[in-house]
Amino acid sequence: MNSIVSEVIAYVNDSDTVPASLASAHDAIGRIPLRVVCINLAGWWRRQFLQTSRHPYLSMNPAHDWCSNLLAIVESTPELAAITDISDRRCAFAPSLTAESIAEINEYARDHYNPSLRS
């Protein structure tokens, strides 16, 4: 499994600690925008039926800041660029990833990203 996945999820769980792989993105866009991007990625990675869905990608809308931030982060983070493919209005897994690799990402995210409801 790719370490960037665990680092993104770790950052969501504790945004006070910035992994080295996300340091340049953190410096460029800041803590809260980076956290929003990471939350969207982690939520996509942990989706139930991710691989069998008719839409196994993360929808993007240029009107939302997090989408342009995601593009900037992917461009500046080679580890993230290696597992994603951004085109038009969506972020998908890179074609080079095997079904097994995607399943590992999904399983890791389901085990380690459990957002709590805020009241």
C-alpha positions as CSV (number, residue, x, y, z in Angstrom):
1,M,0.0,0.0,0.0
2,N,1.2,3.5,-0.8
3,S,2.5,5.5,2.2
4,I,0.8,8.7,0.9
5,V,-2.5,7.1,1.7
6,S,-1.6,6.5,5.4
7,E,0.0,10.0,5.6
8,V,-3.1,11.8,4.2
9,I,-5.4,9.9,6.6
10,A,-3.0,10.5,9.5
11,Y,-3.1,14.2,8.7
12,V,-6.9,14.2,8.7
13,N,-6.8,12.5,12.1
14,D,-4.2,14.9,13.5
15,S,-3.7,18.0,11.5
16,D,-1.2,19.4,14.0
17,T,1.4,17.0,12.6
18,V,2.3,17.5,8.9
19,P,3.9,14.6,7.1
20,A,7.0,15.4,5.1
21,S,5.1,14.4,1.9
22,L,2.5,17.1,2.5
23,A,4.8,19.8,3.9
24,S,5.1,21.8,0.6
25,A,1.3,21.6,0.1
26,H,0.8,22.8,3.7
27,D,3.1,25.7,3.2
28,A,1.5,26.6,-0.1
29,I,-2.2,26.5,0.8
30,G,-2.4,26.3,4.6
31,R,-3.7,23.9,7.2
32,I,-7.4,24.2,6.8
33,P,-7.5,24.0,2.9
34,L,-5.1,21.1,3.0
35,R,-7.3,19.4,5.6
36,V,-10.4,19.8,3.4
37,V,-8.6,18.3,0.4
38,C,-7.4,15.4,2.6
39,I,-10.9,14.8,4.0
40,N,-12.3,14.6,0.5
41,L,-9.6,12.1,-0.6
42,A,-10.0,10.0,2.5
43,G,-13.8,9.9,2.1
44,W,-13.4,8.8,-1.5
45,W,-10.8,6.2,-0.7
46,R,-13.1,4.7,2.0
47,R,-16.3,4.5,0.0
48,Q,-18.2,1.2,0.2
49,F,-18.3,-0.6,-3.1
50,L,-15.5,1.7,-4.4
51,Q,-14.4,-0.7,-7.1
52,T,-17.8,-1.9,-8.2
53,S,-19.4,1.5,-8.4
54,R,-20.5,2.9,-11.8
55,H,-18.7,6.1,-10.6
56,P,-15.5,5.0,-8.8
57,Y,-14.0,8.4,-8.9
58,L,-14.1,11.6,-6.9
59,S,-16.3,14.2,-8.6
60,M,-14.8,17.7,-8.8
61,N,-16.4,21.1,-9.4
62,P,-14.1,24.0,-10.5
63,A,-16.4,26.3,-8.4
64,H,-15.1,24.7,-5.2
65,D,-11.7,25.9,-3.9
66,W,-10.8,22.4,-2.6
67,C,-10.8,21.1,-6.2
68,S,-8.3,23.6,-7.4
69,N,-6.3,23.0,-4.2
70,L,-6.4,19.2,-5.0
71,L,-5.0,19.8,-8.4
72,A,-2.2,21.9,-7.0
73,I,-1.4,19.4,-4.3
74,V,-1.3,16.5,-6.8
75,E,1.1,18.5,-9.0
76,S,3.4,19.2,-6.1
77,T,3.3,15.8,-4.4
78,P,4.8,13.0,-6.6
79,E,3.5,10.3,-4.3
80,L,-0.1,11.5,-4.7
81,A,0.4,12.0,-8.5
82,A,1.4,8.4,-8.8
83,I,-1.9,7.1,-7.5
84,T,-4.3,9.7,-9.0
85,D,-5.4,10.8,-12.4
86,I,-7.2,14.1,-12.6
87,S,-9.1,15.0,-15.7
88,D,-12.0,17.3,-16.5
89,R,-14.3,17.1,-13.5
90,R,-13.1,14.1,-11.7
91,C,-10.2,12.5,-9.8
92,A,-9.7,8.8,-10.5
93,F,-7.1,6.2,-9.5
94,A,-4.2,6.2,-11.8
95,P,-4.5,3.6,-14.6
96,S,-1.3,2.0,-13.5
97,L,-2.8,0.9,-10.2
98,T,-4.0,-2.7,-10.0
99,A,-7.4,-3.7,-8.7
100,E,-5.5,-5.2,-5.7
101,S,-3.8,-1.9,-5.0
102,I,-7.1,0.0,-5.1
103,A,-8.6,-2.6,-2.8
104,E,-5.7,-2.2,-0.3
105,I,-6.2,1.6,-0.3
106,N,-9.9,1.1,0.2
107,E,-9.4,-1.4,3.1
108,Y,-6.8,0.9,4.8
109,A,-9.1,3.9,4.5
110,R,-12.0,2.0,5.9
111,D,-9.9,0.7,8.8
112,H,-8.2,4.0,9.7
113,Y,-10.5,6.9,8.6
114,N,-13.6,7.0,10.7
115,P,-14.8,10.6,10.9
116,S,-16.6,11.6,14.0
117,L,-19.8,13.6,14.0
118,R,-19.3,17.0,15.5
119,S,-22.1,18.5,17.6
